[in-house]
């Protein structure tokens, strides 16, 4: 039986959520049914070698500038040369260049993945509306994302399919660390209450509200004479980090807030955490929430975007209003005053996280690819 040739198109393979998704998809699709290649529109990146080690071919198109239209021809040439059956685009402008290339190359099936709740800027919006009509199926990473995209594409619901992000649960289940030593390496005491956030430092991630809430929480503990030492662990990097560090200094919490920078050992950091807080102002899905849930860390997150499809309030975590440090603070207080309920929610979160197992999600992609390819071939 002929294998279906799939080309995944993305800007680069630098470390990130979408890039991780592509690597996982490329590596785990059934090799008896699919032949997968990856096309990077701009450049390679740290994850390129992981694909190479798995025998997956990676093309780099070296887009020179924002308006390097010749990249469309380069992608189209790859599609023709490789006799691609399905061209699947991801992330920002690579969705534009990739789909134009698919049309130019007369690729049988064109798929695009949407992960953002934000409407594109005007020039891109016009292109998105045009290309959406030429796209066979649009995959959204949550129902909230799907509804957001529908508002500006104006296409019928049958044009979309929701496939949640898949998580390699084994990575978070099979963690063996020396708890005390790991904490010590981060200047955290064994008995400290550790509140963790893992996210890119961007205004939309809401770090400001988390830091303010943590300050209120420390004041509450002190005023109530509660014998509890706390640390806030902020994992990640990004353009907003200096502003957040300045805020921490202004609030006099430099000894209580730990900035780790980018880390590869997220699974281990979650294991030494007591609470995971995600204060995002917008979030298409929130992979890290599932990672915290499977690590059995109590989760607090804002009631926005796809988060609402992961966290069920007071069932497997707490949902709070976005943009409100007071709401996050109240959730922290709840967590120390209701330990039995927190334990119950942690257990439920662990169970609920199973449905995001990477194997299950990969099967959904395989079924979609085969279904839409067979439908197009029969026409």
C-alpha positions in Angstrom: 0.0 0.0 0.0 1.3 3.4 -0.9 2.4 5.5 2.0 0.9 9.0 2.4 3.6 11.7 2.0 3.2 14.4 4.6 5.2 17.7 4.8 5.0 19.7 8.0 5.7 23.4 7.5 6.9 25.6 10.3 9.1 28.8 10.6 12.0 27.0 12.5 12.8 24.2 14.9 13.9 26.3 17.8 12.6 25.1 21.2 9.0 26.0 21.7 5.5 24.5 22.1 4.5 24.4 18.4 8.0 23.1 17.4 7.8 20.4 20.0 4.4 19.4 18.6 5.8 19.1 15.1 8.7 17.0 16.3 6.4 14.7 18.2 4.0 14.4 15.3 6.8 13.7 12.8 8.5 11.1 15.0 5.3 9.2 16.1 3.2 9.0 13.0 2.8 5.3 11.9 5.8 4.7 9.6 4.0 1.9 7.8 1.3 4.4 6.7 3.1 7.8 6.4 6.3 9.2 5.1 7.0 12.5 6.9 9.3 15.4 6.0 9.7 18.8 7.7 10.1 22.1 6.0 11.5 25.1 8.0 10.6 28.4 6.2 13.3 30.5 7.9 15.9 28.4 9.6 16.7 25.2 11.5 17.1 25.2 15.3 17.9 23.0 18.3 15.3 20.4 17.5 16.5 19.7 14.0 19.0 17.1 15.2 16.3 15.2 17.1 14.5 14.8 13.8 17.7 13.9 11.9 18.4 11.2 14.6 15.0 9.7 13.9 15.7 9.6 10.1 13.3 12.4 9.2 14.4 14.7 6.4 14.4 18.4 7.2 14.5 21.1 4.5 15.6 24.7 5.3 14.2 27.4 3.0 16.2 30.3 4.4 13.5 33.0 4.0 15.5 36.3 3.7 13.0 38.8 4.9 9.3 39.4 5.7 8.5 39.9 2.0 10.8 37.2 0.5 8.0 35.9 -1.8 10.5 33.5 -3.5 10.2 31.3 -0.4 6.8 30.2 -1.8 8.5 28.9 -4.9 11.1 27.1 -2.8 8.5 25.4 -0.7 6.5 24.5 -3.8 9.5 23.0 -5.4 10.1 20.8 -2.3 6.5 19.6 -2.4 6.8 18.7 -6.1 10.2 17.0 -5.7 9.0 14.9 -2.7 5.6 14.3 -4.3 3.9 15.5 -1.2 0.3 14.3 -0.7 -0.5 16.4 2.4 1.0 19.8 3.2 0.3 20.8 6.8 1.3 24.3 8.0 1.8 25.7 11.5 2.5 29.0 13.1 2.2 32.7 12.0 3.3 33.6 8.4 4.6 30.1 7.6 0.9 29.2 7.3 0.6 31.8 4.6 3.7 30.9 2.6 3.1 27.2 3.0 -0.4 27.3 1.8 0.4 29.5 -1.2 3.2 26.9 -2.0 0.7 24.1 -1.7 -1.7 25.8 -4.1 1.2 26.5 -6.5 2.5 22.9 -6.4 -1.1 21.6 -6.7 -0.6 19.5 -3.6 -3.6 17.2 -3.1 -4.4 18.1 0.5 -3.7 21.4 2.4 -4.1 21.6 6.1 -3.5 24.4 8.5 -3.2 24.4 12.3 -4.5 27.3 14.4 -3.3 27.8 18.0 -3.9 31.5 18.7 -6.9 33.3 19.9 -5.7 36.6 18.4 -7.1 37.9 15.1 -4.3 38.5 12.6 -3.3 42.1 11.6 -5.2 43.6 8.7 -2.8 42.6 5.8 -2.6 39.0 7.2 -6.3 38.9 7.8 -7.1 39.3 4.2 -4.7 36.6 3.2 -6.0 34.3 6.0 -9.6 34.7 4.7 -8.5 33.9 1.2 -6.3 30.9 2.1 -8.9 29.5 4.5 -11.2 28.9 1.5 -8.4 27.0 -0.2 -7.6 24.9 2.9 -9.1 21.5 3.1 -9.3 21.4 6.8 -8.3 23.8 9.6 -7.2 22.1 12.8 -7.7 24.1 16.1 -6.0 23.2 19.4 -9.2 23.9 21.3 -12.8 24.7 20.7 -12.2 28.2 22.0 -9.5 28.6 19.3 -11.8 27.2 16.7 -14.6 29.7 17.6 -12.1 32.6 17.5 -10.8 31.6 14.0 -14.4 31.1 12.8 -15.2 34.7 13.7 -12.9 36.1 11.0 -12.8 33.3 8.4 -16.6 33.0 8.3 -16.4 29.4 7.2 -18.8 26.6 8.2 -18.0 24.4 11.2 -17.4 21.3 9.0 -14.2 23.1 7.7 -12.7 22.7 11.2 -11.5 19.9 13.4 -10.4 20.2 17.0 -7.3 18.1 18.0 -5.9 18.9 21.4 -2.2 19.1 21.9 -0.7 15.8 22.9 1.7 15.3 25.8 4.3 12.6 26.3 2.9 11.6 29.7 5.7 9.1 30.3 8.2 12.0 30.5 6.3 13.3 33.5 5.3 10.0 35.1 8.8 8.4 35.1 10.7 11.0 37.1 13.3 9.9 39.6 15.0 12.7 41.5 16.4 13.4 44.9 13.7 15.8 46.1 15.7 17.6 48.8 18.8 17.9 46.5 16.8 19.3 43.6 15.2 21.9 45.8 18.6 22.7 47.4 20.1 23.4 43.9 17.5 26.1 43.5 17.9 27.6 47.0 14.6 26.1 48.1 14.2 24.4 51.5 12.5 21.0 51.8 9.5 22.4 53.7 9.0 25.5 51.5 5.6 25.9 49.8 6.7 26.2 46.1 4.4 28.0 43.6 5.7 27.5 40.1 5.0 29.1 36.7 6.5 27.9 33.5 6.0 30.3 30.6 7.6 32.7 28.1 7.9 36.1 29.6 5.4 38.0 27.6 2.8 40.6 28.7 0.0 38.2 27.6 1.3 35.5 30.0 0.2 37.7 33.0 3.4 37.4 35.2 2.7 40.8 36.7 -0.6 39.6 38.3 1.1 36.4 39.6 3.9 38.4 41.3 1.5 40.8 42.8 -0.7 38.0 44.1 2.4 36.3 45.6 3.2 39.5 47.4 -0.3 39.7 48.9 0.0 36.0 49.9 3.2 36.6 51.8 1.6 39.6 53.6 -1.4 37.4 54.5 0.8 34.6 55.9 2.8 37.1 58.0 -0.3 39.0 59.3 -2.0 35.7 60.2 1.1 34.4 62.0 1.1 31.2 59.8 4.3 29.2 60.1 4.9 28.8 56.4 7.8 29.7 54.1 7.1 30.2 50.4 9.0 30.5 47.2 7.8 31.6 43.7 9.6 29.7 41.0 9.5 31.5 37.6 10.7 29.3 34.7 11.4 30.7 31.3 12.8 33.7 29.4 11.5 36.4 27.2 11.2 40.1 26.5 9.2 40.9 29.6 11.6 39.3 32.1 13.4 42.5 33.1 10.1 44.3 33.9 9.1 41.4 36.1 12.5 41.3 37.9 12.1 45.1 38.5 8.7 44.5 40.0 10.0 41.8 42.3 12.7 44.1 43.5 10.3 47.0 44.1 8.1 44.7 46.2 11.2 43.5 48.2 10.9 39.9 47.3 14.2 39.1 45.7 14.9 36.4 48.3 11.5 34.8 47.7 11.3 34.8 43.9 13.6 32.6 41.8 14.1 33.2 38.1 15.6 30.0 36.5 15.7 31.1 32.9 15.0 28.5 30.2 15.2 24.9 31.5 15.2 21.5 30.0 14.2 19.8 33.3 10.6 21.0 33.5 9.4 17.5 34.5 11.7 17.6 37.5 10.8 21.2 38.5 7.2 20.2 38.5 8.0 17.3 40.9 9.3 19.7 43.5 6.4 22.1 43.2 3.3 22.3 45.3 1.1 24.7 43.2 1.3 25.5 39.5 -0.1 28.9 38.6 -0.9 30.0 35.0 -2.1 33.6 35.0 -2.3 34.0 31.2 -4.5 36.7 29.7 -5.1 34.6 26.6 -4.2 30.9 26.0 -5.1 28.7 23.0 -4.5 25.5 25.0 -1.9 25.4 27.7 0.4 22.3 27.4 2.1 23.1 30.7 -1.2 22.8 32.5 -1.5 19.1 31.4 2.1 18.6 32.4 1.4 20.0 35.9 -1.7 17.8 36.2 0.0 14.6 35.2 2.8 15.6 37.7 0.0 15.8 40.4 0.7 19.5 41.1 -2.3 21.5 42.2 -3.2 23.9 39.4 -4.6 27.4 39.4 -5.3 29.1 36.0 -7.2 31.9 34.5 -10.6 31.4 33.1 -9.7 32.1 29.5 -9.3 30.5 26.1 -8.7 26.7 25.9 -7.8 26.6 29.6 -11.5 26.2 30.4 -11.4 22.9 28.4 -8.6 21.5 30.6 -9.4 22.9 34.1 -12.9 22.3 35.6 -13.3 24.7 38.5 -13.1 23.0 41.9 -13.1 19.6 40.2 -9.5 19.3 39.0 -8.1 22.8 39.8 -9.2 26.4 40.3 -10.2 28.9 37.6 -9.7 32.6 38.4 -10.5 35.8 36.6 -7.8 36.9 34.2 -6.0 40.2 34.9 -6.8 40.0 38.7 -4.0 39.6 41.2 -6.7 39.5 43.9 -8.3 36.4 42.4 -5.0 34.6 42.2 -4.2 35.6 45.8 -7.6 34.2 46.9 -6.8 30.9 45.2 -3.5 30.7 47.0 -5.3 31.2 50.3 -7.9 28.6 49.4 -5.1 26.1 48.6 -3.6 26.2 52.1 -7.0 26.3 53.9 -8.5 23.3 52.1 -5.8 20.6 51.9 -8.4 17.8 51.6 -10.1 19.4 48.7 -6.8 20.2 47.1 -5.7 16.5 47.3 -9.0 15.4 45.8 -8.6 17.9 42.9 -5.0 16.8 42.3 -6.1 13.2 42.0 -8.9 14.1 39.6 -6.5 16.3 37.5 -4.2 13.3 37.2 -7.0 11.2 35.8 -8.2 13.9 33.5 -4.8 14.5 32.0 -4.7 11.0 30.6 -6.9 12.0 27.6 -4.1 14.3 26.4 -1.8 11.3 26.0 0.4 11.8 22.9 -0.5 8.3 21.6 -4.2 9.1 21.6 -3.6 12.5 19.8 -1.3 11.0 17.2 -4.0 8.5 16.3 -6.4 11.4 15.8 -4.0 13.0 13.3 -3.5 9.6 11.5 -7.3 9.1 11.2 -7.7 12.7 9.9 -4.9 12.5 7.4 -6.1 9.1 5.9 -9.7 10.3 5.8 -9.2 13.5 4.0 -6.5 12.1 1.7 -8.7 9.2 0.6 -11.6 11.6 0.1 -9.5 13.9 -2.2 -8.1 11.0 -4.2 -11.5 9.6 -4.9 -12.7 12.9 -6.4 
